[in-house]
Amino acid sequence: MTRTEIVRPLPFELRGRRLRLRTLVEDDYDAWLAVRRRCRDWLEPWEPRPAGGRRMPDDRPNFGARCLARDRERQFATGFGFGIFVGDRFDRFAGEVNLSSIQRGPFQSGYLGYWVDRDLAGRGLVPEAVVVVLRFAFEDLRLHRVQVSIIPRNRSSRRVVEKLELRDEGVAMRYLEIDGRWEDHIRYAITAEEWVERRDAYLRTWIGPPLPS
């Protein structure tokens, strides 16, 4: 088996205990927009700006284009973006978790990012979503390393990686341009070897036995 082979067909949906992760489609626009607008002051201070310093419009055509771009990334296995859905029928949009900038060759790595509806923060949904994506990254995609980069003062995001005890690899100075400023980031990471050591504990704590289909 080569490094780039995948054990199972790439899923459009990943399952956790209390949530489902699935690819966003244009029909998700209204739910996505409602959360983004309500939580704008909670989210935007931590997010990169595109070239030119202006944020991308949040209209439906741009959302649709973003969904198509994520589809292309998935087809080429360079990135996998998921909406987080919760509720009894898994129909409430709660945020996003993305595995991006996947590189193969000797690197075999990717970068993980996430955000959640402020009204649902602190309930352990994001750590659960991260564990679901890590299982996919290491067991399906066969990556060797996943990194999460967080601004030091972003305590909410740091609590996620601290709950999962991801390794702190130190501070990268002026690592990314965020909200118009070059910000330092703490780099947290986990390797395939660490995943093997922690897998059972992660799944027992955050996912548990699978729910019936």
Secondary structure, DSSP 8 states (H G I E B T S, - for coil): --TT--SS---SEEE-SS-EEE---GGGHHHHHHHHHHTHHHHGGGSB--TTS-----SHHHHHHHHHHHHHHHHTTS-EEEEEEETTTT-EEEEEEEEEEEE-TTT-EEEEEEEE-GGGTTSSHHHHHHHHHHHIIIIIS--SEEEEEE-TT-HHHHHHHHHTT-EEEEEEEEEEEETTEEEEEEEEEEEHHHHHHHHHHHIIIII-S----
